[in-house]
Amino acid sequence: MSDKGGYQSKFLWTVGTFGLSAVLKFASSIILSWLLAPSILGVVVVVNTVRLGVEILTDIGVEQNIVHHRDGLEPYFRNTAWTIQVVRGLILTLVFAAAAPWLAHVYGIDTSLFLVAALTPAIGGLHSIATLALVKGVAVRRRNLFELTCEMLALLTQIGLALWLRSVWAPVLGLVVATAIRTGLSYTLPDPWQRFGFDREVAMRMLRFGRWIMITSLVMYAAMSLDRLYLGRVAPLALLGIYGIARNIAELPTTLSRRMSYQIIFPALARAAEGDRAGQMRAIAGSRLTVILIGCGGLAAAAGVADRLVAFVYDPRYAAAGWMLSVLLLGGVFAVLSNLNEALLLSAGRPGYSSVANTTRLATLAVLLPGGYALAGMSGAVAAVALTEAAQYGYIGLGLRRVGLHFWRQDAAAIALAAIVFAAILLGRMALGWGNPLAGWGPFA
């Protein structure tokens, strides 16, 4: 099979399995909206966001290190990586537990909820390196089937808990169970076993490469989560729960593009010799163009009907998520392209550029978010999040210009298509008297 055909297959497997995953998450979101009140989902948004932040701490990119280093799967390397991962998970659980009383005071949420969520770093740190070996080998089919299985079992568990408990404990306990399921299933993969061991030279190599990964991860987390953390402090929890529904749906295509970046583009280019990188870029180009045209056009189409979709399938208490979703999906066009482009910076061995871009993105959101909320409430905050995604695309673009890797023409075509699709749907709805998908958002309220 040619490289081109191989990459098409990998992209299709990634899109297909992620599509099934998205359907499961969407179905779970709908069911939970009918079973749980918006204020409960608001609490979950805060707890889950804090949990992710704790897990990002001291992240030296174990996965990226194994993919980047040619001896990443040698016993001495993987044993060291796993040992670091396990110890880090235990430390983070202790840190999370120690911070639980303060977090409870800041957000007005029961301390015990944070204490239970604090178990997830330790449980997650025990997962097998076998999952990372699949990424290094670009075993896209097996990796995505593994992820889909984990997500299916976790979502079924969470729905079962919600039906049983009908309280905030259902999603919090579901989070812990989901982490345990993924860790356990990682040992069913080929060559799952490793043992405690520590090679100082390997650890130093991981730290040197991972220091930029750690900075990038921290800044990326802050940039992606600042809205939830900030709104959790200034907005009612019920309104945060409604926003969380829209944000989670809007993040699905962004997560897909990130998965493609780290499972296909980054490992394919990272293992290519310097002189062959251009050839790999050409092999990827055709599949990438198809993906972004479908993805960005689909995002624009979804933005044009998001309000009606939300009104049709969600509990009426969540109706405001419609206009929020429309705005966030439009910003998602740029987020998808940014994630795909960021893999080019990592493959070129320049994670520092990615760190700078994400730091600038965080600074942009830190200015726009409180300013937008102060001027127009939730309407201004949602607009700030979407505008920040567009700015991030430009920041990543500056880094790509420095390393000489880019797909400018493809990106321009995708953005133009998205604009045309959304404008056509908007005009069509107005002509038919079907309303405006942005009705309820500040400028159209």
N, C-alpha and C positions, 0 to 999 in steps of 0.2 A: 504493500500500500504506500502511495506517495505521502510526503509530509502534508501536502495540502488536504488530501483525503482523510488522513489521520486526524488533523486538527478539526476538520468539519465534524467528524464523528465525536471527538471529545467535546466540542462546543454543544453538539446536539444532546449528548448524554447529560451534560451539565444543565442545560436548559430544561430538558425533559424531566429529570428527577427533581430539579428545583421547582418546576411548575407543579408537580404533584405535592411537594412540600408546601408550596404557597397555598394550594387548595386546602390542605389540611389545616394550616394556620388560619386561613380565612374562615373556614367552617368553625374552628374553635373560637375565634373571635366573635363570630355571630352568636354562637351558643352561650358564651360567657356574658355577652351583653344582655341576653334575656334572663340569665340566671343571677347575675350580680349587679349591684347598683353602681353607678358611675363613681361614687366616692370610694368604693372598694377597689375599683380598677385604678383610681388615682393613687391609692396607697401602694398598690403593686408597682405602678410606674416608678415611684420614688425608691422603693426597696430594691427593685431589680436594677435600677440605674446605679444606685450606690454599690450594689454587689458587683456589677461590671467594673466600676471604678476601682474597687479594691483588688480585683483580679488583674487589672492592668498594671498595678504597682509592681515594680522590679521586673517587668516583662522584658527579657533580653532576646525574645524572638527564638524560642527553641525550634519551632517549625522552620522558620526562615534560615536558621543556622544549619539545620540538617539538610535542607534543600540546597543551600549555597555551597557548603563544603563538600568536596568530592568524596571524602572519607566519612561523611555524615552517618552512614549506616554501619560502619565498622564497630565491633563490640566496645572498644575502649571509648569511642565517641558517644554512642547511643547510651551506654551505661552512665557516663558522666552527665549527659543531657537529662536522662530520666531522674537521676539522683537530685540534680538541681531543681527539676520540676516538682518533685515530691516535697523536698525541704521548703521550697518557696510556697507551696500550697498550704503547708502546716503553719508557716509563719503568718501568711495572710489571713488565715482563719483566726489566729490569735489577735491580730491587729483589728480585724473586723469586729470581733467579740468585744474587745476593749473599747472600741469607739461606739458601740451600740447605745449606751446611755446618752451620750452626747447627741448622736443622730436622732434619737427619739425625742430629745428636747427641742432640737432645731426644727424638726418637721411635725411635731405633735403626733407621733405614731408610737404604738406600743413597743417597748424595748424588746419584748420576747420575739417579735416578728423579725427584727434585725438579728437577734441571736441565732434563730433557726436558719436564716439565710446565710449566716456566717460559716455554716458547715460546707458550703459549696466549693470554696477554693481547695480545701483539704481533700475532698472527694474527687474533684476534677483533676487534681495534681497526680493522682494515682493512675490515670489512664495510660494505656500502652503506647510506646513509640511506634507501634505498627501502623497507627493511623497516619503518622507523619511520613513513614516509608512509602505509603501509597501516593502521597503528594510528590515526593522526590522522583518516584518512578513514573509520574504522570499517569497513574492508574485511575483515570477519571471515573470509569464505570464502577469499579469496586468501591471507591471512596464515596461516590454520591449515593450508591445503594446503601452503604453503611449509614451515612448521615440521614437518609430518608427513613430507614428502619428506626433509628434512634428517635427521630422527631415524631414518627407515627405512634410509637409506644408512649412517649412522653406526653403527647397531646391527649391520647386516650386516657391516660392516668389523670391528667389535669381536669378533663371534663368529668370523669368519674368522681373526683374529689369535690368538684363544684356541685354536682347533683346531690352528693351526700351531705356536705357541710354547709353550703349556701352562705359562706362567710369569707372573710379575708384570708383565713387560714388555708383555704383550698388552693389558691394560686401560689402561696408561699411554700406550702408543703410540696406542691407540684414541681416547683423549681428545684428543690433538693432531690426529689425522686428522679427528675429528668437528668440531672447531673450524674446520679448513681447509675442510671440505665446506660448512659453513654460510656461511662468508665468500664462498667462490666462487659458491655458488648465489644469494647476495643480488644479484649482478650480472646475473642472468637476469630480475629483476623489472622492471616498467615504470619508466622514468625512473631508472635506477640510478646515473647518473654525477654526481659532484661533483668539485671540485678544491680544492686547498689555498688557503685564504684566511682572513683574520682581521679581524673587525669588533669593535673594542674595546667599543662600546656593546652589541652583542649578547652578547659574552662576559660583560659585567657583569650584564646581565639574567639570563643563564643562571645565573651564580653566585649572584645574590640569591635566585632561586627555588630553585636547586638546593642551597643550603647545608643546608636542612632535609632535602632528599632524601638528601644525603650522610650526614647524621647518622642518618636513619632507616634507610638501607641498611646502614650499619656496625652499628648496634645490632640490626637485624633479623637480619643475618648472624650476629652473635655469639649472639643468642638461639636461632637455629635450628641453630647449629653447635657451640655450647658442649658439648653432650653428646658429640659425636664427638671433639672435641679433648680433652676431659677424660678420656673413657673410653680414648682412645688412649694416654694416659699411665699410667692406673692398672689397666686391665684387659688380659688377654692379647689379642694381635692376633686369634687365632682366635675368641674370644668377640665381639670387636668386629666381625669379619666377619659373624657370625651376626646380631648386632644391626643391622648395616648392611642386610642383606636385609630385615628387618622394617621398618626405618625408611624405606627407599626405597619400599616398597610403600605404607606408610601415608601417605607424602607425596604420592602421586599425586592424590587428591582435593583436597588442599590446593593443589597446583600448579594444578589445574583452576580452582579458585575464584579464585586469583590472576590467572590468565589472563583469566577473565571480567571481573574487576574492572578490569584495565588495558586490555583490548581493547574492552569494551562500556560498562560503567557509568561509568568515569572520563571517557573521551572524550565520551560522550553528554551528561553533565552539565556537563563543562568548557566545551563550546561553546554551551551554552544560556545565554540571557540570565538575569540574576538573577531577574527576575520570572517566567520560564518554567520555573525549575528544579522547582517543584512539579508542573507538568504532565508534565515528563520523568520525575519520580519515579513518578507514577501510571502512565505508559506502561510503565515497567520493572517495576512491582510484580507484575503477574500472572505474567510469565515468571520473575521471581525466586522467587516462592512455589513454583512448580512445580519449579524446579531444587533448591531447598533441601529440600523435602519428599522428593523422590526421592533426593537426595544424602545427607542425614542418615539417612533410613530405610535406605538402602543400606549406609551405613557401619556402622550398628548390626547389620544382618543379616550383613555380612561379619565383624564382630567375633565374632559368635556361632558362626561355623564356621571361623574362621581357622586353628585348630590342625589340623583335619582337612584343610583345603586344603594347608597346608604339608607335612603328613605324606604326602599323596598325590602331590604333584608335585616336591618338592625332595629332593635327596640326603639320606639319613638323618643326615648330619653336621650338618644345619641344623634339626633337629627343634625345638630350643628357640626358634626364630624364631616358632613358632606362638602361644605365650602372649604373647610380646612384641608381636606384631602385633595381637592382640585388644585389649590395653591401649592401644596407640598409636592404633588406629582409633577407640576411644571418645573419646580426647582430640581426634581429628581432627574430630569433630562441631563442636566449638567453634572449631577452627582454620579450617574452611571458612567459618563465619559471620563470623569476625573479618576474614578477607581480603576478603570481599564488602563488609563495612561500612567497611573502611579506605579504599576507593575514594571513599566519600562525603566523608570528611575532605579528601582531595586535591582533589576536585571543588569543594569549598567554599573552596579556597585556603588551607586550614589544615593544611599538612603538619607544622607544629610539634606539633600535638596527636598526630599519628601517631608522631612522634619520641619524645615523652614516654611514650606508651603502650608503645612497643617498648623504651625504656630501662627502664621499670618491669618489663616482662616479663623482660628480661635479668637484672635484679637478683633477681627471684623465682627464676629458674632457677639463678642462681649460688648461692643459699642452699639450695634444695631438692635440687639434683643431688648435690653432695658429701655433704650430710646423708643423703640417701636411700641413696647407695652405702655410706656408712659404717655405716648401720644394717642394711641388708638386701642389700648387694651389688647385682647387676644388677637384681634385683626392685625395689629401692628407687629405682634410677636411672631405670628405665622408668616407674615410677609418677610420679616427679618431672616427667618430660617431659610426660606426659598432664595432670597437674594444672596445669602452667604454661600449657597451651593454654586451659584453662578460665578461668584468671586473666586471660589476655590478652583474652579476650572481654569481660570486665568493664572492663578498662582502656580498650579502644576505645570501649566504651559510654559512658564518662564524657565522652570527646571528642565523641561524637555528640550528647550532651545539650547541650553548649555551642553547637554549630552548628545545632541544631534539625533535623537530618536523621536519620531512623531508620526501621526496619521492626521495631519491637519485637514486635508481635503475630505476624508471620510467624516470627520467630526462636523465640518461645516455642512455637509450634505444631510447629516442626521439632525442637526439643529434646525436647518431650513425645513426639513420634512415635518418635524414636530410643530413648528410654527404654522405651517400650512394646514396640517390636520386639525389643530385646535381651532384655528380661525374658521375653517370650514364648518366644523361642528357648532361653533358659537353662532355663526350666521344662520345655519340651518335651523337651530333651535329657536332663534329669534323670529325667523320667518314663519315657523309653524306655531309660534306662540307657546312653546314648551319651556319658557323661562330661561334663566341664566344660571349656569353651574356655579357662578361666583356670588350668587345672591346670598346675602348674609355677611359676606366679607366687607370690611370697612367701606371701600370705594363704591360698592354696589349695594350696601345695606339699605 
